[in-house]
């Protein structure tokens, strides 16, 4: 390649990875205006100029048993993608999150002398810690979103660097919930509970019921509340609408494609575990984190001791303490969700203290993350070949 015209391949597995990938591509293009970007990406990455061989939706599968159902299709996709990457011979491959798909692909690419970067550390410090050995074989460099991660990798002889999270640079705390409510067609003056049931169909299917049950209980307790839910796609909206119909609810406004505005409209957010908890923290709203996986997946993970019992919500992990409630698996009931949401609504001083902690964590994370990530990728591209 010419030094200023690299081919950069990227694979992002879902909505959050698509956001990271788009921001990274924009920063890389500032360094390499004539670069070619190709691989697997969603709408944002495609808008940023990525030649998408497949869409990110193809990889959006979660859970051990759920992956088994899609395994033959995913295996074919990875095999076809591997063949196409070998033909393209990119100067670097960047796997964005999706570790179950990307790490195996990265191992094969490294064997073919293609340099690899894993952007977003797998949660090896919390779930299936043995994967760190696979990461060591897969990635020339791991780009970490959070400052506590490189130290873990250093103990396991993995090259890793902290680049920060682009959302911390992109999102400003929103101090005007009334304006966000009005923009969504809601009553600007009414206290509002926002529901973020996730971006994957499988997680929405598991969380829609408890969240809607919580709405019914909250409505009984506080008739003046209004409810709004963020929908990631037509598919997840259909699943949530069916759950509303099954439970006889018509009082939840469904908003598609505007999750941050839904967060900003909220007095409190009921939020699926994952990137949305970080986003809610950055928008600066009190939250209750919840999550469920299928019963067979949960029992198998528990039996194999794949889950290390500790904090799960990203604000809690960053703070090193339980700032927000975490309602997982059997605890993720409508009654528990309603009770935890009411606590924030009925204790405004505690909610205000939480928002001050969120603001402090936000400032710690600001570091021009996409530019840092682009510099790290460039260092891999420009590195002298091993002898």
JOBELHU-V206096 format. One record per helix or strand. SS is the DSSP state (2 for helix, 1 for strand). FROM is the first residue (numbers start at 1). TO is the last residue. If there is no record, write none. Layout:
# JOBELHU-V206096
ss	from	to
SS	FROM	TO
SS	FROM	TO
This chain:
# JOBELHU-V206096
ss	from	to
1	7	12
2	15	31
1	36	41
2	43	47
1	51	55
2	56	59
2	64	88
1	92	96
2	99	111
1	116	119
1	127	127
2	131	138
1	141	144
2	149	154
1	160	162
2	166	170
2	177	183
1	192	196
2	201	221
1	226	231
2	234	246
1	252	256
2	259	264
1	268	272
2	275	283
1	287	291
2	295	303
1	307	307
2	314	319
1	325	328
2	329	331
2	334	346
2	348	365
2	369	382
